[in-house]
């Protein structure tokens, strides 16, 4: 048996996962931190990290019970990882004794944690002896109970007093894998039949969506490489149909997809028959991802690397018939898919991002032709990035009319706000949508 065929020791995966946890604590995104892990370790590390982030509030509370003074960052990350994975038997990836043993082994193999390997062992052995009492002592801690920062919990209580508990519960569930069928290459029913033939259980949802009963690698999806389907959440799939609803697509010649990367909504606009789409993003590498996605779909758009807030550097002066503004936000609605976000964000980020969203709205609105539509959306459940943002915009722009829109959608099976005909019937992430029309001159 070659080395590449040998099973990877659990301690190596735990060691790498602890480094990912520490990287997020230091401000790096979870996606980037996982991507930096060695390829042979990456799948296991991602699974362990996701589990840890969904239980990190409880783990940190338990660590404070075991060691009131925070140990060095690398040691703390390893301890909290072990506690997040072992604090309850329900859903635990390994039994508690195996996890403790392998975490101590991981501590011994790293120069950052080796000097405190005995401390790690002592803390975790005490945890095994007193687990029931230690867990009970943290039950009254809201951060431990809900596994979200205190400020996040308070914000949801303030914004959604009747739904905040459901939002927190939903955020800790695993999101389903949802596909968007390319209508230029086939129908939903035909693709469902192909999936069934491949032994993949799925159901139709929304406008062009298919929700899989169980996630599979994209390489197992028939026709994925040739652009027959894309992976896109049900809430995100609402954008293009909502923007184009009631419009004659053949006459809607110029559409701007601002903040377009990685290009999912750009592709859907083209799939629905829009003749000319300008896909704009400030990041050159992310623009390359737009081009790659369009190449897979066999579609073309004008991809521009530029700051949407500075149209003097990219706009040709001809008004757009429709604008899709998927604005940068806290991503508070997609923590099911990115559980690190809750620990990465800071409360001050909300106001900073709201200012950027306001600037983008104010800057792009003059680029819209009279009678045209702008769809403002964020993958956020915070009112400052959704309802409040749009109400402020309407108060300062008397030529703007709010058309029937979903408003804030909650992650899960149903949404809040006005239901429109293309509201998905299946699972979807948390989102906000406001469709604005510019009154004719």
C-alpha positions as CSV (number, residue, x, y, z in Angstrom):
1,X,0.0,0.0,0.0
2,X,1.4,3.4,-1.0
3,X,1.5,6.4,1.3
4,X,-1.3,8.1,-0.7
5,X,-3.5,5.1,0.0
6,X,-3.0,5.0,3.7
7,X,-5.8,6.4,5.8
8,X,-5.3,9.9,7.1
9,X,-4.8,9.9,10.9
10,X,-7.6,11.8,12.7
11,X,-5.1,13.9,14.6
12,X,-3.9,15.4,11.3
13,X,-7.4,16.4,10.3
14,X,-8.0,17.8,13.8
15,X,-4.7,19.7,13.7
16,X,-5.5,21.3,10.3
17,X,-9.1,22.0,11.4
18,X,-7.9,23.9,14.5
19,X,-5.7,26.0,12.3
20,X,-8.8,26.9,10.1
21,X,-10.7,27.8,13.3
22,X,-7.9,30.0,14.4
23,X,-7.6,31.7,11.0
24,X,-11.3,32.7,11.1
25,X,-10.8,34.1,14.6
26,X,-8.0,36.2,13.1
27,X,-10.2,37.6,10.4
28,X,-9.8,35.2,7.4
29,X,-12.9,33.8,5.7
30,X,-13.6,30.2,6.3
31,X,-13.7,29.4,2.6
32,X,-10.2,30.8,2.1
33,X,-8.9,29.1,5.2
34,X,-10.2,25.7,4.1
35,X,-8.9,26.3,0.5
36,X,-5.4,26.7,2.0
37,X,-5.5,23.2,3.5
38,X,-3.7,20.4,1.7
39,X,-6.0,18.7,-0.9
40,X,-5.9,15.3,0.8
41,X,-7.1,16.8,4.1
42,X,-9.5,19.4,2.7
43,X,-12.8,17.4,2.6
44,X,-12.5,16.1,6.1
45,X,-11.3,19.4,7.5
46,X,-14.2,21.3,5.9
47,X,-16.8,18.8,7.4
48,X,-15.2,19.1,10.9
49,X,-14.9,22.9,10.7
50,X,-18.5,23.3,9.7
51,X,-19.6,21.1,12.6
52,X,-17.3,23.1,14.9
53,X,-18.7,26.5,13.8
54,X,-22.2,25.3,14.4
55,X,-21.3,24.5,18.0
56,X,-18.6,27.0,18.7
57,X,-20.7,29.1,21.1
58,X,-21.2,26.1,23.4
59,X,-17.6,25.1,23.0
60,X,-16.2,28.5,24.1
61,X,-18.5,28.5,27.1
62,X,-17.3,25.0,28.1
63,X,-13.7,26.1,27.6
64,X,-14.3,29.0,30.0
65,X,-15.5,26.4,32.6
66,X,-12.4,24.3,32.1
67,X,-9.8,27.2,31.9
68,X,-11.0,30.6,32.8
69,X,-7.8,32.3,31.5
70,X,-7.7,31.9,27.7
71,X,-4.7,29.7,26.6
72,X,-2.6,30.7,23.6
73,X,-4.6,31.1,20.4
74,X,-3.5,27.8,18.8
75,X,-4.2,25.8,22.0
76,X,-7.6,27.6,22.5
77,X,-8.6,26.7,18.9
78,X,-7.7,23.1,19.4
79,X,-9.5,22.9,22.7
80,X,-12.7,24.6,21.4
81,X,-12.6,22.3,18.3
82,X,-12.6,19.2,20.6
83,X,-15.4,20.6,22.8
84,X,-17.5,21.6,19.8
85,X,-17.2,18.1,18.4
86,X,-17.7,16.2,21.6
87,X,-20.1,18.2,23.8
88,X,-23.1,16.1,22.8
89,X,-23.4,12.6,21.4
90,X,-26.1,13.7,19.0
91,X,-24.6,14.2,15.6
92,X,-21.0,13.9,16.9
93,X,-18.7,12.7,14.1
94,X,-16.7,10.5,16.5
95,X,-17.1,9.2,20.0
96,X,-15.8,11.5,22.7
97,X,-13.0,9.3,23.9
98,X,-11.6,9.0,20.4
99,X,-11.8,12.8,19.9
100,X,-10.0,13.6,23.1
101,X,-7.3,11.1,22.4
102,X,-6.7,12.3,18.9
103,X,-6.8,16.0,19.9
104,X,-4.1,15.4,22.5
105,X,-2.1,13.6,19.8
106,X,-2.6,16.7,17.5
107,X,-1.3,18.9,20.3
108,X,1.8,16.8,20.5
109,X,2.6,17.1,16.8
110,X,2.6,20.9,16.5
111,X,5.2,23.3,17.8
112,X,2.5,25.9,18.6
113,X,0.7,23.5,20.9
114,X,3.2,20.9,22.0
115,X,4.3,22.8,25.2
116,X,0.7,22.7,26.4
117,X,-0.2,19.2,25.3
118,X,-0.5,18.1,29.0
119,X,-2.8,21.1,29.6
120,X,-5.0,20.1,26.7
121,X,-5.1,16.5,28.0
122,X,-6.0,17.6,31.5
123,X,-8.8,19.9,30.3
124,X,-10.3,17.3,28.0
125,X,-10.1,14.4,30.5
126,X,-11.9,16.6,33.1
127,X,-14.5,17.3,30.4
128,X,-15.0,13.5,29.9
129,X,-15.5,13.0,33.6
130,X,-17.8,16.0,34.2
131,X,-19.5,16.4,30.8
132,X,-23.1,16.4,32.0
133,X,-22.5,18.9,34.7
134,X,-20.3,21.2,32.6
135,X,-22.8,21.2,29.8
136,X,-25.7,22.0,32.2
137,X,-23.7,24.9,33.6
138,X,-23.6,26.5,30.2
139,X,-27.3,26.1,29.3
140,X,-28.2,29.5,30.5
141,X,-25.6,31.2,28.3
142,X,-27.5,32.4,25.2
143,X,-24.3,32.3,23.1
144,X,-23.9,28.6,24.1
145,X,-27.5,27.8,23.5
146,X,-27.8,29.4,20.1
147,X,-24.2,29.3,18.9
148,X,-24.2,32.8,17.7
149,X,-22.5,35.9,19.0
150,X,-24.5,37.9,21.6
151,X,-24.8,41.0,19.4
152,X,-26.2,38.8,16.5
153,X,-28.8,37.3,18.8
154,X,-29.8,40.8,20.1
155,X,-30.0,42.1,16.5
156,X,-32.4,39.4,15.5
157,X,-34.5,39.9,18.6
158,X,-34.8,43.6,17.7
159,X,-35.4,43.1,13.9
160,X,-37.7,40.0,14.1
161,X,-39.2,39.7,17.6
162,X,-41.6,37.0,16.5
163,X,-39.1,34.9,14.5
164,X,-35.7,35.3,16.0
165,X,-35.6,31.9,17.6
166,X,-36.6,30.2,14.3
167,X,-33.9,32.1,12.5
168,X,-31.2,31.0,14.9
169,X,-32.4,27.4,14.7
170,X,-32.5,27.4,10.9
171,X,-29.0,28.9,10.8
172,X,-27.6,25.8,12.4
173,X,-29.1,23.4,9.9
174,X,-27.4,22.0,6.9
175,X,-28.7,23.7,3.7
176,X,-29.8,21.5,0.8
177,X,-28.1,21.3,-2.6
178,X,-30.3,23.1,-5.1
179,X,-29.8,23.2,-8.9
180,X,-31.0,25.6,-11.6
181,X,-31.9,24.0,-14.9
182,X,-30.6,25.9,-18.0
183,X,-33.9,26.3,-19.9
184,X,-32.0,26.8,-23.1
185,X,-30.8,23.2,-22.9
186,X,-33.8,21.4,-21.5
187,X,-36.7,21.3,-19.1
188,X,-37.0,20.6,-15.4
189,X,-39.0,17.5,-15.9
190,X,-36.5,16.0,-18.4
191,X,-33.6,16.7,-16.0
192,X,-35.5,15.2,-13.1
193,X,-36.0,12.0,-15.2
194,X,-32.2,11.9,-15.9
195,X,-31.4,12.3,-12.2
196,X,-33.8,9.5,-11.3
197,X,-32.1,7.3,-13.9
198,X,-28.8,8.0,-12.2
199,X,-30.3,7.1,-8.8
200,X,-30.3,10.7,-7.5
201,X,-33.5,11.6,-5.7
202,X,-34.7,15.2,-6.3
203,X,-37.8,17.3,-6.6
204,X,-38.8,20.4,-8.6
205,X,-38.8,23.8,-6.8
206,X,-39.4,27.4,-7.8
207,X,-39.0,28.7,-11.4
208,X,-36.3,26.4,-12.7
209,X,-35.0,24.8,-9.6
210,X,-34.4,21.2,-8.4
211,X,-33.7,20.3,-4.8
212,X,-31.6,17.2,-4.2
213,X,-32.5,14.9,-1.4
214,X,-28.8,14.5,-0.7
215,X,-25.9,16.6,-1.9
216,X,-23.6,15.0,-4.6
217,X,-20.3,16.1,-6.2
218,X,-21.1,18.2,-9.3
219,X,-19.2,15.7,-11.4
220,X,-22.0,13.2,-10.8
221,X,-24.6,15.5,-12.2
222,X,-25.5,14.7,-15.8
223,X,-24.5,17.5,-18.2
224,X,-23.0,19.7,-15.5
225,X,-19.8,20.3,-17.5
226,X,-21.8,21.3,-20.6
227,X,-23.9,23.8,-18.7
228,X,-27.2,22.0,-18.4
229,X,-27.5,22.9,-14.7
230,X,-25.9,25.2,-12.2
231,X,-25.7,25.0,-8.4
232,X,-27.7,27.9,-7.0
233,X,-29.9,28.3,-3.9
234,X,-33.6,28.7,-4.4
235,X,-33.7,32.3,-3.0
236,X,-30.9,33.4,-5.3
237,X,-32.8,31.9,-8.3
238,X,-35.6,34.4,-7.7
239,X,-33.5,37.3,-8.8
240,X,-33.6,37.1,-12.6
241,X,-37.3,36.1,-13.0
242,X,-38.3,38.8,-10.6
243,X,-36.3,41.5,-12.4
244,X,-37.7,40.4,-15.8
245,X,-41.3,39.6,-14.7
246,X,-43.8,41.5,-16.8
247,X,-41.1,42.8,-19.2
248,X,-40.7,42.0,-22.9
249,X,-37.3,40.4,-22.8
250,X,-36.7,41.0,-26.5
251,X,-37.1,44.8,-25.8
252,X,-35.0,44.7,-22.7
253,X,-31.8,45.2,-24.5
254,X,-29.4,46.4,-21.8
255,X,-29.2,44.8,-18.4
256,X,-26.5,45.5,-15.7
257,X,-25.6,42.9,-13.2
258,X,-23.7,44.9,-10.6
259,X,-21.5,43.0,-8.1
260,X,-22.0,40.0,-10.4
261,X,-19.4,37.5,-9.2
262,X,-19.4,34.5,-9.4
263,X,-21.9,34.9,-12.2
264,X,-24.9,32.7,-11.2
265,X,-27.4,35.5,-11.7
266,X,-25.7,36.7,-14.9
267,X,-26.0,33.2,-16.3
268,X,-29.7,33.0,-15.4
269,X,-30.5,36.4,-17.0
270,X,-28.9,35.1,-20.3
271,X,-30.7,31.8,-20.0
272,X,-34.0,33.7,-19.7
273,X,-33.3,35.4,-23.0
274,X,-31.8,38.8,-22.2
275,X,-29.8,39.9,-25.3
276,X,-27.1,42.0,-23.6
277,X,-25.8,41.7,-20.1
278,X,-23.0,43.7,-18.5
279,X,-21.5,41.8,-15.6
280,X,-19.6,44.0,-13.3
281,X,-17.4,43.2,-10.4
282,X,-14.6,45.1,-8.6
283,X,-12.4,42.0,-8.2
284,X,-10.4,40.8,-11.2
285,X,-10.1,37.2,-10.0
286,X,-13.8,37.0,-9.3
287,X,-14.5,38.3,-12.8
288,X,-12.5,35.4,-14.1
289,X,-14.9,33.1,-12.2
290,X,-17.8,34.8,-14.1
291,X,-16.1,34.1,-17.4
292,X,-15.5,30.5,-16.4
293,X,-19.1,30.0,-15.4
294,X,-20.4,31.5,-18.6
295,X,-18.0,29.4,-20.7
296,X,-19.4,26.3,-19.1
297,X,-23.0,27.5,-19.8
298,X,-22.0,28.3,-23.4
299,X,-23.2,32.0,-22.9
300,X,-21.6,35.4,-23.4
301,X,-21.8,38.7,-21.5
302,X,-19.7,41.8,-21.3
303,X,-17.6,41.2,-18.2
304,X,-16.1,44.3,-16.7
305,X,-13.7,44.7,-13.8
306,X,-14.6,47.9,-12.2
307,X,-16.1,49.5,-9.1
308,X,-19.9,49.8,-9.5
309,X,-19.8,52.9,-7.3
310,X,-17.6,54.7,-9.8
311,X,-19.5,54.7,-13.1
312,X,-17.2,57.3,-14.5
313,X,-14.6,54.6,-15.0
314,X,-16.8,52.1,-16.9
315,X,-20.3,53.5,-18.0
316,X,-20.7,54.5,-21.6
317,X,-23.5,56.9,-20.8
318,X,-26.4,54.8,-22.3
319,X,-29.1,54.1,-19.7
320,X,-29.8,50.5,-18.7
321,X,-33.3,49.0,-19.1
322,X,-32.8,46.9,-15.9
323,X,-30.3,46.7,-13.2
324,X,-29.7,43.9,-10.7
325,X,-27.9,45.0,-7.6
326,X,-26.9,42.1,-5.4
327,X,-25.2,44.3,-2.9
328,X,-22.3,43.3,-0.6
329,X,-23.7,42.5,2.8
330,X,-23.1,40.6,6.1
331,X,-24.3,37.3,4.5
332,X,-26.5,36.8,7.6
333,X,-29.0,34.9,5.6
334,X,-26.6,32.2,4.3
335,X,-24.9,31.1,7.5
336,X,-26.4,27.6,6.9
337,X,-23.9,27.4,4.0
338,X,-21.2,29.5,5.5
339,X,-21.3,28.8,9.3
340,X,-18.1,30.7,9.8
341,X,-19.7,34.0,8.9
342,X,-21.4,34.5,12.4
343,X,-17.9,34.3,14.0
344,X,-16.2,36.4,11.3
345,X,-18.5,39.3,11.3
346,X,-18.5,42.2,13.8
347,X,-21.5,44.3,14.8
348,X,-19.9,47.4,13.3
349,X,-19.9,45.6,9.9
350,X,-23.7,46.2,9.6
351,X,-23.5,50.0,9.5
352,X,-20.4,50.0,7.3
353,X,-22.1,47.7,4.7
354,X,-25.3,49.6,4.9
355,X,-23.4,52.7,4.0
356,X,-21.9,50.9,1.0
357,X,-25.3,49.6,-0.1
358,X,-26.8,53.1,0.1
359,X,-23.9,54.5,-2.0
360,X,-24.5,51.8,-4.6
361,X,-28.2,52.4,-4.8
362,X,-27.7,56.2,-5.1
363,X,-25.0,55.8,-7.7
364,X,-26.7,53.2,-10.0
365,X,-30.2,54.7,-9.9
366,X,-29.4,57.6,-12.3
367,X,-28.0,54.9,-14.8
368,X,-31.5,53.4,-15.1
369,X,-33.7,54.5,-18.0
370,X,-37.2,56.0,-17.2
371,X,-39.6,53.2,-16.8
372,X,-36.8,50.8,-16.1
373,X,-36.4,48.5,-13.1
374,X,-33.8,48.0,-10.4
375,X,-33.8,44.9,-8.3
376,X,-32.1,45.5,-4.9
377,X,-31.2,42.3,-3.1
378,X,-29.0,41.1,-0.2
379,X,-28.4,37.7,1.3
380,X,-29.2,39.2,4.7
381,X,-32.0,39.0,7.3
382,X,-31.0,42.2,9.1
383,X,-33.4,45.1,8.5
384,X,-30.7,47.6,8.1
385,X,-29.6,45.8,4.9
386,X,-33.1,45.3,3.6
387,X,-36.4,46.9,4.6
388,X,-34.8,49.9,6.3
389,X,-32.4,50.5,3.4
390,X,-35.2,50.6,0.8
391,X,-37.5,52.7,2.9
392,X,-34.7,55.3,3.2
393,X,-34.1,55.2,-0.5
394,X,-37.8,55.7,-1.4
395,X,-38.0,58.7,1.0
396,X,-35.2,60.4,-0.9
397,X,-36.1,59.4,-4.4
398,X,-39.7,60.4,-5.4
399,X,-39.2,59.0,-8.9
400,X,-38.9,55.5,-7.4
401,X,-41.9,53.1,-7.1
402,X,-41.7,49.9,-5.1
403,X,-43.3,47.1,-7.0
404,X,-44.7,43.9,-5.4
405,X,-41.6,42.2,-3.9
406,X,-40.8,39.3,-1.5
407,X,-39.1,41.6,1.1
408,X,-37.3,39.6,3.7
409,X,-37.2,35.8,3.2
410,X,-36.3,33.6,6.1
411,X,-34.1,30.6,5.6
412,X,-36.1,27.4,5.5
413,X,-39.4,26.5,3.9
414,X,-41.2,29.8,3.8
415,X,-40.6,33.5,3.6
416,X,-41.9,36.7,5.2
417,X,-43.4,39.5,3.3
418,X,-45.4,39.7,0.1
419,X,-45.4,36.4,-1.7
420,X,-44.9,36.7,-5.5
421,X,-45.6,34.0,-8.1
422,X,-42.0,32.9,-8.4
423,X,-41.4,32.5,-4.7
424,X,-39.8,29.1,-4.4
425,X,-41.9,26.4,-2.7
426,X,-38.9,24.5,-1.4
427,X,-35.9,25.3,0.8
428,X,-34.1,28.6,0.4
429,X,-31.6,30.8,2.2
430,X,-32.4,34.1,3.9
431,X,-32.6,36.9,1.4
432,X,-34.1,40.3,0.8
433,X,-35.7,41.5,-2.4
434,X,-37.1,44.9,-3.4
435,X,-38.1,45.6,-7.0
436,X,-38.0,49.3,-7.8
437,X,-39.3,51.0,-10.9
438,X,-38.3,54.5,-12.2
439,X,-41.3,56.5,-13.0
440,X,-41.5,57.7,-16.6
441,X,-40.2,61.2,-17.1
